[in-house]
Amino acid sequence: MDAKKNDRHVYLDHAATSPLDPRVKEAMEPFLGPLFGNPSSFHSVGKVVKDALDNARERIASVLHARPDEIIFTSGGTESDNLAVSGYAWANRGKGTHLITTSFEHHAVLEAMIHLEKKDGFEVTYLVPDKNGLIDVKQVEEALREDTILVSIMYANNEIGTIQPIAEIGNVIEKYRQEKKLPHLKFHTDACQASNFLDLDVQKLHVDMLTLNGSKMYGPKGVGLLYVKRGIKLHPLQFGGAQERGIRPGTENIPGIIGMAKALELAVEEKETETKRLLPLRDKLIEGIKARIEKVRLNGDVEKRLANNVNISFMDIEGEALLLYLDAAGIYASTGSACTSASLDPSHVILALGLPYEVAHGSIRFSLGHETTEADIDYVLETLPPLVAKLRSISPVRVDEKYFKE
């Protein structure tokens, strides 16, 4: 990281991206050097790389309890989400034009849905979460129609960390599909934030498509995947080759794919121990902030949230200003999704909880990771209160107390 006036550095933005695990880097290195061949080439240099690509696909499929030919490699979570939503809608519009999602999905899903609605004549139902950031299974059940072709609901929210009952939702969709004889009705989940902490067994989750991103699990950036259940037809988003069964043409990112396969295996192996380690650190940060700073609000359910997620609204200040002060102190956090961090618009996720702009503007996301220590949490709790007090002393904003009285 760049040198700072403060020599202490605490990275708490793992939901945006995670550092590359040294074990992942080691697995990638041969494919950044001597194993450089194109897997589509018909010679031994390419064949070696093709074998490694096939092996990575098989290992990933094994983790997900899927078949190797159900794994499509992409450039990341955004492309996978776009392919699942737009690719499926375009390929199956003759079977129905109704789609279901939530109002606090990642923008990769939301903007694809909005485009389909405005440009292609689809009708979209946006389910609204409760005040704790949870979707009830009954909401999905009541929204299903015989012309519904796709439901897309995020497994764990990227901003507030709330975990949705994906397996129960998938089971309801599966039963409706069978009862109504609607083979075209499919279920997609964005599981990018879930990969380090939650079960990714696509059979148990009852999902037809699932998105993952390498950079969220201590793997490389610029690589992702979409699990697509056998038999599902997708319309490609790009053209020009036969790679990935013609659904996602273009020479595969071999180092990235090898790294993502290794990262996914490590995430599954270490999931329980890392969850157990991070939970007390997460809770210490939440309780410490509440004890030391008045007029704060935890966004998202207290229990049904990721082990590394702390999203807090600090009333009467702008979150962007607090981020700058934290950065100067060597603490790196976020106001929300990395994909929209350049925007000064308030978080659509916080607004979806029924909270006003002032509360959304004051939200900060701290997301813990492998290298986070108790000393790091202590440093944040020591540094944060005076920064908030300083900003409040010069802020014209005053939030109604009902929004921070839990």
N, C-alpha and C positions, 0 to 999 in steps of 0.2 A: 504493500500500500504506500501511497505518497507520504512523505514525512509531514508530521504535524507539530504544532507547538507543544502539544501534549504527547508524551511518549507512550501513552496507554492506548491500545486499540481493541475495541470490543465490537465484533461483527455480529449484529443481530438482525440480519436481513436474508436469512436462508430461504424464505418463501419466494424471494426474488430470484436468487440463484445461490448455489452452494459451491464451495471450493472443490477442486478436483482431488479426489482421494488418491494418494500416492499409489495404491494398489491398482487403481483404474488406469492411471497414467502408465504404469509398468506394462499392463496388458495391451495398451494402445501403441506403445513405442515401436515395435517391429513393423507396424503398418504405416508409420510415418517415415520409414526408412527403406530397408531392403525388401519388404513385402509391399511393393507399390503397385502391383498389377491391377488391371481392370478386370473385375470378376466376370464381365461379359466376353472377354477375349478368349479365343479358341486356341490357347497354347498353355504351356506348363506354368509360365509366370502368372497368368490370370487364373489358372486352375487352382493354384495354392490359395489365392485370395478368395476364390469362389467357395472353396471348402471351409475356410474360416467364416465366411458370411453365413453359410448354411448352418455351421455349428452354433454361431451366435443366435440365429433364428430359432434353432431347436432348444437351446438353453432358455431363452426368453419364453418360448411357448410352454416349456416344462414348468416354469415359475407360475405362469398364468393358468395352468391346466387347460391349455389350448393346443391346437394343432399348428405345426410350423407354417403351413400354407395360410393360416389365419392371421399372420403377423405381417403388416405392411410398414416399412420404414419410411419416415418423413424427415423434414427439417426441424421438427419440434412440436410442441403442444398446440400452438396456434394452427399450423397446417393440418394436424390430425383432427382437431375440432372442426375446422372448415370442411375437411373431406368427409367427416362423419355426417355433419348437418347438411351442407349444401350438396355434397356428392350423393347422399342418399335421397334427398328430396328431389333433385333433378332426375335421378334414375327411376323414381317410383311415383312421380306425380300423377300418373294415370290411374293409380290405385287409391288416391286420396290427397287432399290438400291441407289437412289440419295437422299442426305441430304443437307440441307442449314443451315448455321450458320454465325457468324461474326468472324472477325479476332481478336476481342478484348473482347470475352466472358470470363467468369470466367473459370479457368482451369478445373473445374468439368465438364463443357460441352466440352471445347476444347479437353481435353485429351481423353474423351470418343469418340469424333468424330475421332480423330487421330487413335485411336485403331481400330475403325470400318473400317477406310480407309486402314490401313496397314495390319491388320490381317484378316479381314472378307470380303474384296472385295467390300466395299461400295465406292461410289464416293461422295466427299464432296465439295460443293461450299462455299468458305469463303468470305462473303461480307466485303468490306473495308469501314470503316467510312470516312466521310469527315474530314477536318482539325479540325473541332469543336467537333468531336466525335459523329456524328449523322449518322444514316442509313436512306436513302431516301426510301419511300414506293416503288418507281419505281424500285429500285435495286432488291427488293424482287420479284416484279411482273415479271421482266425480267429474273430472275434466275429460276422461276418455270418451271418444265417440267412434262410430263405425267408419268415419272417414279419417281418423287419426292414423298417420303413418309413422310418426317418430316422436319419442319422448327423450329429451336430453336434460339430465339433472346432474350437477356436479357432486362428486363423492364427498369432498371436503373443501369448504370455501377457502379461496386463496387469500382473502383479507381478514376474515374474522375466525377462520379455522373450524367452523361448525361442521359436524359430521352428519350427513344425511342417511336415513335408513334405506340404503340402496338395495340391499337384498330383499327387504320387504316390498319396496316399490316394484322391483323386478318381478317378484312373485305375483303381485297383483296384475301387472301388465301381461304376464305369461298366461294367467288364468283367463283374463278378458279375451286375449287373442284366441285361446282354445275354445271358449264358450261361444264367441261370436264368429268363429271361423275366419279370422283375419290374419293370414300368414304374413301380410305386408307390414303389420304393426311391430316396430322395433324399438329397442331401448339402448341409449348411449349414455355413458358417464365419463366425465373428465376426471381422471384419477391422478392428475399430476401432483397435487399436494398430498395425496394419500400414500404415495409409494413407499415412504420411509416408516409408516406407522400402522397401516391398515391391511387387511386381508385382500389380496388381489386375485383370488380364485374366481375366474369368470363364470364358472359353473355355479358356485355358491351364491354369487351376486345376481345371477339370472340376467346378465347383460348380453346384448348382441354386439355392441361395440364399446371399446374402452381406450381412452387416450392416456399416454404416458410421455414424459419429457425427461431427457437425460440430465439436464442441468439442475433439476430439483432433487436428484438423488446422489449428489456428489460425483456425477458423471460429466461428460463434455457438453458444451453448448452446441446448438445447431443440429441436434439430432433428436428424434422422437419416434413414436410408433403408434399405430392404430390397430388394435385387435378388431378383426371383422369376422364374425361367425360365418362359417362355410355356407355358401348359397346366397349370401347377401350381394346385391348388385349396387355398385357405386359408379357415379359418373365422374370421370377424372377431372381434376382441376387444371391439369397441364398435359401437354401432348409431346410426343417425339421419341418414344422408345418403348421397349417391351419389359423394362425392369419392373419389379414388384407387380408382376402379372398384368402389366400395362395400366394399372390403376394409378401408379405414381412413377412415371418414367423419369429417367435421368440416372447418371452413374451414382451408385450408392456411396454414402459417406462411410467408408469402411472403418477408419480409425474411430469415428464416432460411434458406429454400431457396435464394434468390439468393446469399446469403453462402456457403453450403455448396458450391454449384456452383463459385464462384470459388476457394474454399479448396482444393477437390479438384484443380482444374486447376493451381494453383500448387504443390501438393504433388507432383504428377507431374512438372512442369517442373523442380523444384528438388531432386528426390529424390537424384540422383547426387551433386551438389555438396554437399548438406547431409550426406549419409551420409559422404562423404570428409572433411568438416570435423569431424564429431562423433566419428568412430571414435578418433582419437588422444586426444581429450579424455576420452572414456569410459575408454580403457585407462590413461591417466595417473591418473585417479581410482582405478581398481581397484588398480593397482600401488602407487600412493602410499599407499593405506590399508593394504595388506598390509605395506609396508615400515615404516610408522610405528606400527602398532598390532598387538600380539600377539593371538592367540586370536580371529581373524576367519575368516569363511567366505563365499566368493562363491557365491550361490545361482543355479543355472542353468548351462547349458553355456557354456564360455568363448568358443567360436566361433559357434555357432548361436543368436545372440541379437541383439536390436535394437541399432542403433548408438548409441542414447541411454540404454540401460538398465543400471543398476548396482544390484544387490540384494545387500546384505551383511548377514550376521548377526554382531552383536557379542556375544560370549559373556559371560555373567555379569552382564548388565544387562537392563533392560526397554526395549524400543524406544520406548515412549511417553514415558518420562522423557528419553531422549536427544533426541527430537523437540522437547520443550519447551526444552531447553538450546540446541539448534540455532536454534530460532525466536527466542530472545532474542538470539542472535548474528546474526540477519538471514539465516539459511539455512533455506529452506523445502523440506522433503522429505516423505516419507510412510512409513507402516508397511505399506502395501499398497494394495489397491483403494480408490478414493475412495468407492465405494458402501458400504463397510463400515468406514470409518475411525472412525466413532463407536462401534464395538464394541471391547471389550477382549479379545475372543476371539482366540486365535492364528491366524495366517494359514493357511487351509485349503490354500493352494498349497504352502507350505513343509512342512506336515505330509504332503502327498501325495508329497513326495520321500522319505519315510521318516525324516524328522528329528523329534526330540522337541519337546515344547511349549517347553522352555527356549530352543531354537534359534529356533523360530518367533517367540517373543515378542521376541527380540532383533534381528529383521530390520528393516532400513531400506531403502527404495527411493529412490534418486536417479535422476531422469529428466531428461536434458538437453534443450535446445531451441534455437530460433533465436538467442536472445540470449546463450546461454552462451558465456563466453570462457575462455581459459586462465588469466586472472587470477582468475576465479571459482573454478576448480578449485584454484588455489594457495591461495586464501583458505580453502576447505573443508579442505584438507589441513593448513593451519596451525591451524585452529580445532578440528577434530575430536578429535585425540589427547588434549589435556588434559581435554576434556569426558568422554570415555570413561573416562579414568583416575579422574576425580573420582567418577563414578557407580559404578565398580567398587570404589572404596574404601569405599563405604557399602552395597554390595549383598550380601545373604545368598546369592545364587544362585551355584552353581558347576557349570559344564557339563563333562561328561566330555570329556577331550582328544581322544578318537577322532573327535568331530564337527567339530573344526577342524583336524585333520591331513589335508590333501588328498593 
